[in-house]
Amino acid sequence: MDSRYHPEQIETKWQRRWLEDKTFRVTEDPDRPKYYVLEMFPYPSGRIHMGHVRNYTIGDVVARYKRMRGFNVLHPMGWDAFGMPAENAAIASGVHPAKWTRENIAYMKRQLQRMGFSYDWDRELATCDPSYYRWEQWLFLKMLENDLVYRKTTTVNWCETCATVLANEQVEQGRCWRCGDEVAEKELPGWFFRITRYADELLEWTDKLPGWPPQVLTMQRNWIGKSHGAEVTFPLADREGSITVFTTRPDTLYGVTFMSLAAEHPLVAELSAGTGQEAEVRAFVERVRRQDKIRRTSEDAEKEGVFTGAYCVNPLTGERVPIYVANFVLMEYGTGAVMAVPAHDQRDFEFARKYGLPIRVVIEPEGRTLDPDTMTEAHEGEGRMVRSGPFDGLPNREGIRAVIRYLEEKGIGRGTVNYRLRDWGISRQRYWGAPIPVIHCGDCGVVPVPEEDLPVVLPEDVEFPQGRVLPLAEIPSFYETTCPRCGRPARRETDTMDTFVESSWYFARFSCADHDGGMLDRKRVGYWMPVDQYIGGIEHAVLHLLYARFYTKVLRDLGLVDVDEPFTNLLTQGMVCMETHRCPEHGWLLPEESQDGRCARCGAEVIRGRVEKMSKSKKNVVDPEHLIERYGADTARLFSLFAAPPEKDLEWSEEGVEGAYRFLRRVWRLVADNADWLRQTAPFAGGELTGPARALRRKAHETLQKVTSDIEERFHFNTAIAATMELVNEMAGFSPASDTDRQVLREAVDLVLLMLSPMVPHMAEELWEGLGHDRPLSEARWPQVDPEALVRDAITVVVQVNGKLRARIQVPPDADEAAVREAALAEENVRNHVEGKTLVKTVWVPGRLVNLVVR
């Protein structure tokens, strides 16, 4: 065996063998426990990045480890292949999105295979293939039949440059997240999924997912946003009509001093008409609509507004209440109108102080009187109702129920539940997406495409004009059709589905990727689902995961799956971060463009920035290809696992990569330099051991015990690797003097290779084969800890006198307090500190410490 470590040769050899032998191909086996591990599949952008390397390495370690533990492991890979980046690339280059996407898939697949990931490539899928989205269209029709899909006209975020609707989360500071151009609002018809029908169940199950990170569940609860309260009708003053508000604090109705409307509220223009406020209101509304909605509602955002010139009437007091448009009110929550109670809501308080509006206290804490003229902040806590007519004196919690009863008796309001969650708008006005399978007929209206005509295939034989978007609405060969009911000329729907739809069920399709008799093979899905371990970034904590949960419940209710939730356990890995470098003249620099603190292009001194998430825009990126070419895939894998626990951010370090590479070379030399006699030596099989051999075997099994625990219970691969490194250090310093010593070292070598194999599979496989094993490591079982090896002849106990360290002693592991005290008092340094003094008490921590308290 060559004593030099050649990662490229080794890795190419084993990757080819795994592919040829279909080592990781898997089928259902009812006689074995299953384990389904899945990483969030990638968008085929062209190249994998270090975030991919980390995410997929974590998943691969889990998959390989579980396979070694005897599980029947499903570990698939595919491509989230629809979306705007492909179209943007087509616009920039004139390359067809389909060609761009499929070339990227082929390239990225080769990159993933170079990393040695244990995927069952027979299950590979791409969401842009008609064989995939055919079933997505079929399910759309089933959802349409069951009133889970509807079409309506609504106000949407519209990017003119990208010619498409954007979700609120895709609008940043009023600009498109992708092209950076300003976003406008536009009235458009679109298709919606009734996710709100499942709001209560989605919320309920957040308490039934103990394998999910608490912060993710909190984010989902907040997104669903269930609130108990009341709807109250405020009649308009001096005109017909009314404004309905939702409030969780009906106990504060007597404290309403103004009304706040969202800039998007349909009454805004009507209310300001003829009041002299039209121009000011119009300008304010246009400005606010361009602002980021999340930023508008943040606590530190400045509260702004404008008077509409109109009033409404408080239904409990009969008072005229001025109506304002306010930037912190959103149409998406409640009714888009908020009754403002500045004494008891901080946003309203700040707004009232800014615009000189009245503040009326109607809830006072026990034992205190609040003066609205001297208040520095709103009182949002509990107390007793005051200045509230018949409700004076009631504790406000009791008052909430009493006011709701009164509103219902008078017919001016009702108790209700409100959700922040809104139905999922899936319409996108782009080409590169799954066509929506309906036809618009002038006589028959909206007509579903017959199932036998599915899939509605995206036309790929079209020329993409460089420099502009080509939506389906501009392709007559696609949209011109006939009505399947009446046979007259009709028009196909030209909107395509939101790409979140594809990623909301791919995990189920992986269970039966080759099934052509329907959307899913219920029996096979029943074997594999739910996913036992899902792995992906925290950035998908709300939308993707919430949509996948919703879709799974729809599939269940339509009889396609038998599970309530898609993912039993969720790991959200941290980001890969790196320091940014910037040149005053050339801007952001790639790592190789910054040399010794100076720009390689002009020699100017480099400005070193923060350590932050790797991003192409700031060029603080490392190409995994270069890393693999220089050090090998196993080094890239080891570094991404060792540098930080998986849930924490990983800071890129060239020194850390070098350290990982040095460790692998050390393991290689340890085995290769001793390969001749190791091959001829059987692992230790039992018997009495003494001295260094006993200590080494104990260390080996203690390491195995820790590595098993770290992977099985916490996925803390970094500490597992650190423990293995310690063992390798001891092995390197061990000089076998007998056949038994050599057997102990051979056992330790085998254990190291077995423990490292999920993390650095190529090198481990090569060394394992080189030691003469007749079956590959990929077929090996995880080793068992030998309890006998863990038994210690003696343990070290710290001896203190009055809390100060005076000695360390060796005692038998089962020594009791009296024996330890006797041994401690036999130590000269301990005697020197206790002679002539009275022993008051002994503090005994079994196996660790004894403290003699004297005076």
C-alpha positions in Angstrom: 0.0 0.0 0.0 1.4 3.4 -1.0 2.3 5.4 2.0 1.3 8.6 0.2 -2.3 9.7 0.3 -3.8 10.2 -3.2 -7.4 11.4 -2.6 -8.3 11.9 -6.3 -7.4 8.3 -7.3 -9.0 6.8 -4.3 -12.2 8.9 -4.6 -12.6 8.3 -8.3 -12.2 4.5 -7.8 -14.9 4.2 -5.1 -17.4 6.6 -6.7 -17.2 4.5 -9.8 -17.6 1.3 -7.9 -20.6 2.6 -5.9 -22.3 3.7 -9.1 -21.6 0.5 -11.1 -22.7 -1.7 -8.2 -25.7 0.4 -7.3 -24.5 0.2 -3.8 -27.1 2.6 -2.4 -30.1 1.4 -4.4 -32.9 0.5 -2.0 -36.3 -1.2 -2.2 -39.0 -1.8 0.4 -38.3 -4.5 2.9 -41.0 -5.1 5.5 -38.6 -7.3 7.5 -36.2 -4.5 8.2 -36.8 -1.2 10.0 -36.8 1.7 7.5 -35.1 5.1 7.8 -35.8 7.9 5.4 -33.2 10.7 5.5 -33.6 13.6 3.1 -31.9 16.9 2.5 -33.8 19.8 0.9 -33.2 19.3 -2.8 -31.3 22.0 -4.7 -32.2 24.4 -7.4 -29.9 23.6 -10.4 -28.2 27.0 -10.5 -25.1 25.6 -12.1 -22.6 24.9 -9.3 -22.9 23.5 -5.8 -21.6 25.8 -3.1 -20.3 25.3 0.4 -23.8 25.4 1.8 -24.7 22.4 -0.3 -21.5 20.6 0.7 -22.3 21.1 4.4 -26.0 20.2 4.1 -25.5 17.1 2.0 -22.5 15.9 4.0 -24.6 16.0 7.2 -27.4 14.0 5.5 -24.9 11.5 4.1 -23.3 10.8 7.5 -26.7 10.1 8.9 -27.6 7.9 6.0 -24.4 5.9 6.1 -24.5 5.5 9.9 -28.1 4.3 9.9 -27.3 1.8 7.2 -24.5 0.5 9.3 -27.0 0.2 12.2 -29.1 -2.2 10.1 -31.7 0.2 8.8 -33.2 0.0 5.3 -32.2 3.5 4.3 -33.8 5.7 1.7 -31.5 8.6 0.7 -32.7 10.2 -2.6 -31.7 13.3 -4.6 -33.5 15.4 -7.2 -33.8 18.9 -8.6 -36.2 21.8 -7.8 -35.9 22.7 -11.4 -38.6 25.3 -12.2 -38.3 29.0 -11.3 -37.2 32.5 -12.3 -33.4 32.1 -12.3 -33.6 29.9 -15.4 -35.7 32.5 -17.2 -33.5 35.3 -16.1 -30.5 33.4 -17.5 -32.5 33.0 -20.7 -33.3 36.7 -20.9 -29.6 37.5 -20.4 -28.2 35.0 -22.8 -30.9 33.8 -25.1 -30.4 30.2 -24.0 -33.7 28.4 -23.6 -34.6 27.8 -19.8 -35.0 24.1 -20.4 -31.6 23.7 -22.0 -30.0 25.9 -19.3 -31.7 23.9 -16.5 -30.8 20.4 -17.8 -27.2 21.3 -18.5 -26.9 22.6 -14.9 -28.5 19.5 -13.6 -26.0 17.3 -15.4 -23.1 19.4 -14.1 -24.3 19.6 -10.5 -25.0 15.9 -10.5 -21.4 15.2 -11.4 -20.3 17.5 -8.6 -22.5 15.7 -6.1 -21.2 12.4 -7.2 -17.6 13.7 -6.7 -18.5 14.3 -3.1 -19.3 10.6 -2.7 -22.9 11.1 -1.4 -24.7 7.8 -0.9 -27.8 8.6 -3.0 -30.1 6.2 -4.7 -29.7 7.8 -8.1 -32.4 5.5 -9.5 -34.9 7.7 -7.8 -33.6 11.0 -9.2 -36.3 13.4 -10.3 -36.5 16.9 -11.8 -39.6 18.9 -11.2 -39.5 20.3 -14.7 -40.1 16.9 -16.2 -43.7 16.4 -17.5 -43.7 13.0 -15.8 -43.4 14.9 -12.5 -45.7 17.9 -12.9 -48.3 15.8 -14.7 -49.3 14.5 -11.2 -49.1 18.0 -9.7 -51.7 19.1 -12.3 -53.8 16.0 -11.6 -53.8 16.9 -7.9 -54.7 20.5 -8.8 -57.9 19.2 -10.5 -58.7 17.0 -7.5 -58.3 20.0 -5.2 -60.5 22.0 -7.5 -63.2 19.3 -7.3 -63.0 19.5 -3.5 -63.1 23.3 -3.3 -59.5 23.6 -2.2 -58.7 25.8 -5.2 -60.3 29.0 -6.3 -59.7 32.0 -8.5 -60.1 35.6 -7.5 -58.9 39.0 -8.4 -56.6 40.6 -5.8 -53.9 43.2 -5.2 -50.5 41.6 -5.8 -46.9 42.7 -5.7 -45.9 43.2 -9.3 -42.3 43.4 -10.7 -42.5 44.9 -14.1 -38.9 43.9 -15.0 -39.5 40.2 -14.1 -43.1 40.4 -15.3 -44.4 38.4 -12.4 -46.2 38.4 -9.1 -44.0 38.4 -6.0 -44.8 37.0 -2.6 -44.5 39.5 0.3 -41.3 37.7 1.3 -39.8 38.4 -2.1 -40.2 42.2 -1.7 -37.3 43.8 0.1 -37.4 47.5 0.9 -40.0 47.9 -1.8 -37.8 46.2 -4.5 -37.8 42.9 -6.2 -35.5 40.4 -4.3 -34.1 39.1 -7.6 -33.6 42.1 -10.0 -33.7 44.9 -7.4 -36.2 47.0 -9.3 -39.1 48.8 -7.7 -42.2 46.8 -7.1 -45.7 48.1 -7.7 -49.1 46.9 -6.7 -51.5 45.6 -9.4 -55.0 44.1 -9.5 -54.7 40.6 -11.1 -56.9 37.5 -11.2 -55.1 34.5 -9.7 -55.4 31.0 -8.3 -55.3 30.2 -4.6 -55.0 27.1 -2.4 -57.3 27.1 0.6 -54.5 26.6 3.2 -56.6 28.5 5.7 -59.0 25.6 5.8 -56.2 23.7 7.6 -55.0 26.5 9.8 -56.2 24.9 13.1 -54.7 21.5 12.3 -51.4 23.1 11.2 -51.3 25.0 14.4 -52.3 22.0 16.5 -49.6 19.8 15.1 -46.9 22.3 16.1 -47.3 20.8 19.6 -46.9 17.3 18.3 -43.5 17.6 16.6 -40.9 17.2 19.3 -38.2 16.4 16.7 -38.4 19.9 15.3 -36.3 22.9 16.6 -38.5 25.0 18.9 -37.6 28.2 17.1 -39.0 26.8 13.8 -42.3 25.8 15.5 -42.5 29.2 17.0 -42.1 30.8 13.6 -44.8 28.6 12.2 -47.2 29.4 15.0 -46.5 33.1 14.6 -47.1 32.9 10.8 -50.4 31.1 11.3 -51.2 33.8 13.9 -54.3 32.6 15.6 -56.0 35.3 17.6 -59.2 35.2 19.7 -61.2 38.5 19.7 -64.1 40.3 18.3 -65.2 41.9 15.0 -66.8 45.3 15.7 -68.7 47.5 13.2 -68.0 51.2 13.2 -70.6 53.1 11.2 -69.2 55.9 8.9 -70.2 59.4 10.0 -72.0 61.7 7.6 -72.3 59.0 4.9 -73.5 55.4 4.3 -71.4 52.5 5.1 -69.2 51.1 7.9 -65.8 49.9 8.8 -65.3 46.5 10.4 -62.3 45.9 12.6 -60.9 42.8 14.4 -59.5 43.4 17.9 -58.1 41.1 20.5 -58.9 43.8 23.1 -62.6 44.6 23.0 -62.2 45.6 26.7 -60.5 48.8 25.4 -63.3 49.9 23.0 -64.2 52.9 25.2 -60.6 54.1 24.7 -60.8 54.4 20.9 -59.7 57.9 19.8 -59.0 57.3 16.1 -59.2 54.7 13.4 -56.2 53.4 11.3 -56.6 52.0 7.8 -54.0 50.1 5.7 -52.8 52.0 2.7 -54.2 49.2 0.6 -57.7 49.4 2.2 -60.4 49.8 -0.6 -62.2 52.6 1.3 -59.2 54.9 1.5 -59.8 56.7 -1.8 -63.6 56.9 -1.2 -63.2 58.3 2.3 -60.8 61.1 1.2 -62.8 62.1 -1.8 -64.2 65.6 -1.4 -62.5 66.3 1.9 -59.5 68.4 0.5 -57.2 65.6 1.7 -57.2 63.6 -1.6 -53.8 64.7 -2.9 -52.1 64.2 0.5 -53.7 60.8 1.0 -52.9 59.7 -2.5 -49.2 60.6 -2.2 -48.9 58.9 1.2 -50.6 55.7 -0.1 -48.3 55.5 -3.1 -45.2 56.0 -0.9 -46.2 53.5 1.7 -47.2 50.8 -0.8 -43.6 50.8 -2.1 -42.3 50.1 1.4 -41.3 46.7 2.6 -44.3 45.3 4.5 -42.3 43.5 7.2 -40.3 46.7 7.8 -43.5 48.8 8.0 -44.7 46.7 11.0 -41.4 46.4 12.9 -41.3 47.9 16.3 -38.5 50.3 15.6 -40.1 51.6 12.3 -41.3 55.2 12.5 -45.1 55.4 12.8 -46.5 57.6 10.0 -50.0 58.5 8.8 -52.3 61.0 7.2 -55.9 62.1 8.0 -58.4 61.0 5.4 -60.7 63.9 6.3 -63.5 61.4 7.2 -64.9 60.1 10.5 -66.6 57.0 11.8 -68.6 56.5 15.0 -67.7 54.5 18.0 -70.7 52.1 18.4 -70.4 52.1 22.2 -69.9 55.8 22.9 -71.4 57.4 19.8 -68.3 59.6 19.5 -67.0 60.7 16.1 -63.6 59.1 15.5 -61.2 60.5 12.9 -60.0 58.0 10.3 -56.3 57.9 9.4 -54.2 55.9 6.9 -51.2 54.5 8.8 -48.1 52.8 7.5 -48.0 50.1 10.3 -51.5 48.6 9.4 -51.5 45.8 6.8 -54.4 44.6 4.7 -53.2 41.0 5.2 -54.1 41.0 8.9 -57.6 41.2 10.2 -59.7 43.5 8.1 -57.0 46.0 7.2 -58.6 48.4 9.7 -57.5 48.9 13.3 -59.4 50.7 16.1 -56.6 52.8 17.7 -56.4 52.8 21.6 -53.3 54.8 22.2 -53.4 54.4 26.0 -53.1 50.6 25.7 -51.2 49.9 22.5 -47.6 51.2 22.0 -47.9 51.7 18.2 -51.1 53.7 18.7 -49.4 55.6 21.5 -46.5 56.7 19.4 -48.8 57.7 16.5 -51.1 59.7 18.8 -48.2 61.6 20.4 -46.8 62.4 16.9 -50.0 63.7 15.5 -51.5 65.3 18.7 -54.4 62.8 19.0 -56.3 62.2 22.3 -55.2 59.5 24.7 -57.9 58.0 26.9 -57.1 55.5 29.7 -59.7 52.8 30.1 -57.6 50.1 31.8 -55.8 50.9 35.1 -53.4 48.5 36.9 -54.3 47.7 40.5 -53.4 50.4 42.9 -52.3 53.0 40.3 -54.0 55.9 38.5 -52.7 56.6 35.0 -52.5 60.2 33.7 -52.6 60.3 29.9 -50.8 63.7 29.9 -47.7 62.2 31.7 -47.7 58.7 30.3 -44.4 57.9 28.6 -45.6 54.6 27.1 -48.8 52.6 26.7 -50.1 50.4 29.4 -50.6 47.1 27.6 -50.9 44.9 30.7 -53.9 43.9 32.8 -56.0 45.9 35.2 -59.6 47.1 35.9 -61.8 48.8 33.4 -62.5 52.5 34.0 -64.4 55.1 32.0 -66.1 52.2 30.3 -69.7 52.8 31.1 -71.5 49.7 32.5 -68.2 47.7 32.5 -66.4 50.0 35.0 -64.7 48.0 37.8 -64.5 44.7 35.9 -61.1 43.0 35.6 -60.2 43.5 32.0 -60.0 39.7 31.2 -63.5 39.3 32.4 -64.4 42.5 30.6 -63.4 41.0 27.3 -66.0 38.4 27.5 -68.6 40.8 28.8 -68.1 43.3 26.0 -68.3 40.6 23.4 -71.6 39.4 24.8 -72.9 43.0 24.7 -71.7 43.5 21.1 -73.6 40.4 20.1 -76.7 41.4 21.9 -76.8 44.8 20.2 -75.9 43.3 16.8 -72.8 45.6 16.4 -70.1 42.9 16.7 -69.4 39.3 17.4 -66.7 37.1 19.0 -64.5 35.5 16.4 -61.1 34.0 15.7 -58.7 35.6 13.3 -55.6 34.2 11.5 -52.6 35.9 10.1 -52.3 33.1 7.6 -53.8 33.9 4.2 -54.6 31.5 1.4 -51.7 30.5 -0.8 -51.6 32.4 -4.1 -49.9 30.1 -6.6 -50.3 32.0 -9.9 -47.1 33.2 -11.6 -47.0 35.0 -14.9 -43.8 33.4 -16.1 -43.0 30.7 -18.7 -40.7 28.3 -16.7 -43.2 26.7 -14.4 -45.9 24.0 -14.3 -48.9 25.0 -16.4 -52.2 25.3 -14.5 -54.6 22.8 -16.1 -57.7 24.8 -16.8 -59.2 26.3 -19.9 -61.2 29.6 -20.2 -64.2 29.3 -22.4 -66.4 32.3 -23.3 -69.5 30.1 -23.0 -68.6 27.5 -20.4 -66.4 29.6 -18.1 -63.5 27.9 -16.3 -63.3 24.3 -17.5 -60.8 21.8 -16.0 -58.5 20.0 -18.5 -59.7 16.4 -18.8 -57.5 14.0 -16.8 -56.8 12.0 -20.0 -55.3 15.1 -21.6 -52.7 15.5 -18.8 -50.0 16.6 -18.7 -50.5 20.1 -20.1 -46.9 20.2 -21.4 -44.9 23.4 -21.4 -43.9 24.1 -25.0 -40.2 23.9 -25.3 -40.0 24.4 -29.1 -40.1 28.2 -28.7 -37.4 30.8 -29.3 -36.5 32.8 -26.3 -35.8 36.4 -27.2 -32.7 37.7 -25.6 -33.3 40.7 -23.3 -37.0 40.2 -22.4 -39.5 37.8 -20.8 -41.6 35.4 -22.8 -44.7 34.5 -20.8 -47.0 31.8 -21.9 -49.6 34.6 -22.7 -47.4 35.4 -25.7 -47.3 31.9 -27.1 -50.5 31.4 -29.2 -49.5 27.8 -30.0 -49.9 27.1 -26.3 -52.9 29.1 -25.3 -55.1 28.6 -28.4 -57.3 25.6 -27.9 -60.9 24.4 -27.9 -63.2 23.9 -25.0 -63.5 20.2 -23.9 -67.2 20.7 -23.1 -68.6 22.7 -26.1 -65.8 22.4 -28.7 -65.7 26.2 -29.3 -62.4 28.1 -29.4 -61.1 28.7 -26.0 -57.9 29.9 -24.2 -55.6 27.9 -21.9 -54.7 29.3 -18.6 -51.3 31.0 -19.1 -50.3 31.4 -15.4 -47.9 28.8 -14.1 -47.7 27.4 -10.6 -45.6 28.8 -7.8 -42.4 26.7 -7.5 -43.2 26.0 -3.8 -45.9 23.7 -5.2 -43.2 21.3 -6.6 -41.3 21.2 -3.3 -44.4 20.5 -1.3 -44.7 16.9 -2.3 -41.4 15.7 -3.8 -40.5 13.8 -0.7 -43.5 11.6 -1.2 -42.8 11.0 -4.9 -39.2 9.9 -4.0 -40.9 6.9 -2.2 -42.1 5.7 -5.6 -40.3 7.8 -8.2 -40.8 5.2 -11.0 -44.6 4.8 -10.4 -46.6 5.6 -13.5 -50.0 4.4 -12.4 -50.9 7.5 -10.4 -49.5 10.4 -8.4 -48.3 8.0 -5.6 -48.1 4.3 -4.9 -49.9 4.3 -1.5 -48.3 1.0 -0.4 -44.7 2.1 -1.1 -45.3 5.6 0.3 -46.8 3.9 3.4 -43.6 2.0 3.9 -41.3 5.0 3.7 -43.3 8.0 4.9 -42.9 10.1 7.0 -39.4 11.3 6.4 -37.5 10.3 9.6 -34.9 13.1 9.3 -35.2 16.2 7.2 -32.2 18.6 6.8 -32.2 22.1 5.4 -31.6 25.8 6.1 -33.5 27.9 8.6 -34.5 30.2 5.7 -37.1 27.6 4.8 -38.6 27.5 8.3 -41.9 29.0 7.4 -43.1 28.9 3.7 -41.6 25.6 2.4 -42.2 23.7 5.5 -45.7 25.1 6.1 -46.7 24.4 2.5 -45.3 20.8 2.7 -47.2 20.2 5.8 -50.4 21.6 4.2 -49.9 19.5 1.0 -49.4 16.4 3.1 -52.7 16.9 4.8 -54.4 17.4 1.5 -52.8 14.2 0.1 -54.0 12.4 3.3 -57.6 13.7 3.0 -57.7 12.6 -0.7 -56.6 9.1 0.3 -53.1 9.2 -1.2 -51.0 9.0 2.0 -51.6 7.7 5.5 -49.5 10.2 7.5 -50.5 13.5 9.1 -47.1 15.2 8.9 -44.3 14.8 6.3 -41.2 15.1 8.6 -40.7 13.5 12.0 -37.4 15.2 12.8 -36.0 18.4 11.4 -32.4 19.7 11.5 -31.8 23.2 10.4 -28.1 23.5 9.7 -26.2 26.8 10.2 -24.8 28.9 7.4 -21.3 28.7 6.0 -19.7 32.1 6.7 -16.5 33.9 5.6 -14.9 37.2 6.1 -15.6 39.8 3.3 -12.8 41.7 1.5 -13.4 44.9 -0.5 -11.1 47.0 -2.6 -11.9 50.8 -2.7 -11.6 50.7 -6.5 -12.7 47.3 -7.5 -15.4 46.5 -4.9 -15.9 43.1 -3.4 -13.1 40.7 -3.9 -12.9 36.9 -4.2 -10.6 35.3 -1.6 -7.9 34.7 -4.2 -8.1 38.4 -5.2 -7.0 39.5 -1.7 -3.4 38.7 -1.1 -1.5 39.7 2.1 -4.1 42.4 2.8 -3.9 44.0 -0.7 -5.9 43.8 -3.8 -4.3 41.5 -6.4 -5.6 43.7 -9.2 -4.4 47.1 -8.2 -2.4 46.7 -5.0 -4.7 48.9 -2.9 -5.1 48.1 0.8 -8.1 45.8 1.3 -10.9 46.7 3.6 -11.7 43.7 5.7 -15.4 43.3 6.5 -17.6 41.2 8.7 -17.7 37.4 8.8 -21.1 36.7 7.1 -22.9 34.2 5.0 -21.1 33.2 1.9 -22.8 35.0 -1.1 -21.9 35.5 -4.7 -22.8 39.2 -4.4 -20.1 39.8 -1.8 -17.7 37.3 -3.4 -16.9 35.7 0.0 -17.2 32.3 -1.5 -15.1 29.2 -1.9 -15.6 27.0 -4.9 -16.0 23.4 -3.7 -14.5 22.2 -7.0 -11.2 23.9 -6.1 -11.3 22.5 -2.6 -11.9 18.9 -3.9 -9.2 19.2 -6.6 -6.6 20.4 -4.0 -7.5 18.3 -1.0 -10.1 15.7 -2.0 -13.8 15.3 -1.2 -13.1 13.6 2.1 -11.3 16.7 3.4 -14.1 18.9 2.3 -16.6 16.6 4.1 -14.4 16.4 7.2 -13.9 20.1 7.5 -17.6 20.9 7.1 -18.5 18.4 9.9 -15.6 19.3 12.3 -15.6 23.1 12.2 -18.9 23.5 14.1 -22.0 21.6 15.4 -24.5 21.3 12.5 -27.0 23.7 13.9 -24.4 26.5 14.3 -22.9 28.7 11.7 -19.6 27.4 10.3 -16.8 30.0 9.7 -14.6 29.1 6.8 -11.0 28.7 7.7 -8.1 27.7 5.4 -6.2 26.6 8.5 -9.2 24.4 9.4 -9.2 22.8 6.0 -5.4 22.2 6.2 -5.9 20.6 9.6 -8.6 18.2 8.3 -6.3 17.2 5.4 -3.3 16.6 7.8 -5.4 14.4 10.0 -6.5 12.3 7.1 -2.9 11.9 5.9 -2.0 10.9 9.4 -4.6 8.2 9.5 -3.5 7.0 6.1 0.2 6.8 7.1 -0.7 5.0 10.4 -2.4 2.3 8.4 -0.3 2.2 5.2 3.0 2.1 7.1 1.9 -0.9 9.1 -0.3 -2.5 6.4 1.9 -5.6 5.9 1.7 -6.9 9.4 -1.8 -5.5 10.1 -3.1 -7.6 7.2 -1.6 -10.7 8.8 -3.0 -9.9 12.3 -6.5 -10.7 13.5 -8.2 -8.1 15.7 -8.1 -8.7 19.5 -10.8 -11.3 20.4 -10.6 -11.3 24.2 -8.3 -12.2 27.1 -6.4 -10.5 29.8 -4.6 -7.3 29.0 -2.2 -5.1 31.1 -0.3 -1.9 30.7 -0.4 0.2 27.5 -2.4 -2.4 25.5 -5.2 -2.4 28.1 -5.2 1.4 28.1 -5.3 1.6 24.3 -8.2 -0.9 24.1 -10.1 1.0 26.7 -9.5 4.3 24.9 -10.7 2.7 21.6 -14.0 1.5 23.1 -14.5 4.7 25.1 -14.1 6.6 21.8 -16.6 4.2 20.1 -19.1 4.8 22.9 -18.7 8.6 22.6 -18.9 8.6 18.8 -22.0 6.4 18.8 -23.7 8.7 21.3 -22.7 11.9 19.5 -24.1 10.7 16.2 -27.1 8.8 17.5 -28.4 11.3 20.0 -27.2 14.8 18.9 -25.6 14.7 15.4 -22.6 16.4 17.0 -20.1 15.2 14.4 -17.5 17.7 15.5 -17.1 16.2 19.0 -17.2 12.7 17.5 -14.3 13.6 15.1 -12.4 15.3 18.0 -12.6 12.1 20.0 -11.4 10.0 17.1 -8.5 12.3 16.6 -7.5 11.8 20.3 -7.6 8.0 19.7 -5.5 8.2 16.6 -2.9 10.3 18.6 -2.7 7.5 21.2 -2.5 4.8 18.5 0.4 6.7 16.8 2.3 6.6 20.1 1.7 3.0 20.8 4.5 0.6 20.1 3.3 -3.0 19.9 5.8 -5.4 21.6 3.9 -8.6 21.3 1.3 -10.4 19.1 -1.4 -9.4 21.6 -0.3 -5.8 21.4 -0.5 -6.0 17.6 -4.0 -7.6 17.8 -5.1 -4.6 20.0 -3.8 -2.1 17.6 -5.4 -3.9 14.7 -8.8 -3.8 16.5 -8.3 -0.1 17.1 -7.5 0.5 13.5 -10.6 -1.3 12.4 -12.7 0.7 14.8 -11.2 4.0 13.6 -12.1 3.1 10.0 -15.6 2.0 10.9 -16.2 5.3 12.9 -14.8 7.5 10.2 -16.5 5.7 7.3 -19.8 7.7 7.3 -17.7 10.9 7.3 -14.8 10.2 5.0 -16.1 7.1 3.1 -13.5 7.0 0.3 -10.4 6.9 2.4 -12.0 4.5 4.9 -13.1 2.1 2.1 -9.6 2.1 0.6 -7.8 1.4 3.8 -10.4 -1.2 4.8 -9.9 -3.0 1.6 -6.1 -2.7 1.9 -6.3 -4.5 5.3 -7.7 -7.5 3.6 -11.4 -7.4 4.4 -13.3 -9.4 1.9 -16.4 -7.2 2.0 -16.5 -3.4 1.5 -17.2 -1.0 4.4 -20.5 0.0 2.8 -21.7 -3.4 3.8 -20.2 -3.4 7.3 -22.2 -3.1 10.5 -21.5 -0.5 13.2 -19.3 -1.9 15.9 -20.5 -2.7 19.4 -18.8 -1.4 22.5 -17.2 -4.1 24.7 -18.2 -3.3 28.3 -15.2 -5.3 29.6 -12.9 -2.9 27.7 -14.3 0.1 29.6 -13.5 -1.3 33.0 -10.8 0.7 34.7 -8.3 -0.7 37.3 -8.1 2.7 39.0 -9.6 6.2 38.7 -8.2 9.6 39.6 -9.9 11.4 42.5 -9.1 15.1 43.3 -8.3 15.7 47.0 -9.1 19.2 48.4 -8.6 20.6 51.9 -11.1 23.4 52.7 -11.8 23.6 49.0 -8.1 23.9 47.9 -6.5 21.3 45.7 -3.9 19.4 47.6 -3.5 16.1 45.8 -4.7 13.7 43.1 -4.9 10.0 44.1 -5.5 6.7 42.3 -8.2 4.5 43.8 -10.2 1.5 42.7 -13.4 2.4 40.7 -15.7 1.0 43.3 -13.9 2.6 46.3 -16.4 4.0 48.9 -16.1 7.3 50.8 -14.2 5.8 53.8 -11.6 4.1 51.6 -11.0 7.3 49.5 -10.7 9.4 52.7 -8.2 6.9 54.1 -6.2 7.0 50.9 -6.3 10.9 50.8 -5.1 11.1 54.4 -2.1 8.9 53.5 -0.9 11.6 51.1 1.9 13.7 52.6 0.7 17.0 51.2 -2.8 16.3 52.6 -1.4 15.4 56.0 0.5 18.6 56.2 -2.7 20.6 55.9 -4.9 18.6 58.3 -2.4 17.7 61.2 -3.3 19.3 64.4 -6.8 20.3 63.1 -10.3 18.8 63.6 -12.0 17.1 60.6 -15.4 18.7 60.6 -16.9 16.9 57.6 -16.1 15.2 54.3 -17.6 16.2 51.0 -17.6 13.2 48.7 -18.4 13.3 45.0 -18.1 9.6 44.0 -15.5 8.9 41.4 -14.4 12.5 41.1 -13.6 14.5 44.3 -13.1 14.4 48.1 -13.0 17.6 50.1 -11.8 17.5 53.7 -13.2 20.4 55.7 -11.0 21.1 58.8 -10.7 23.8 61.4 
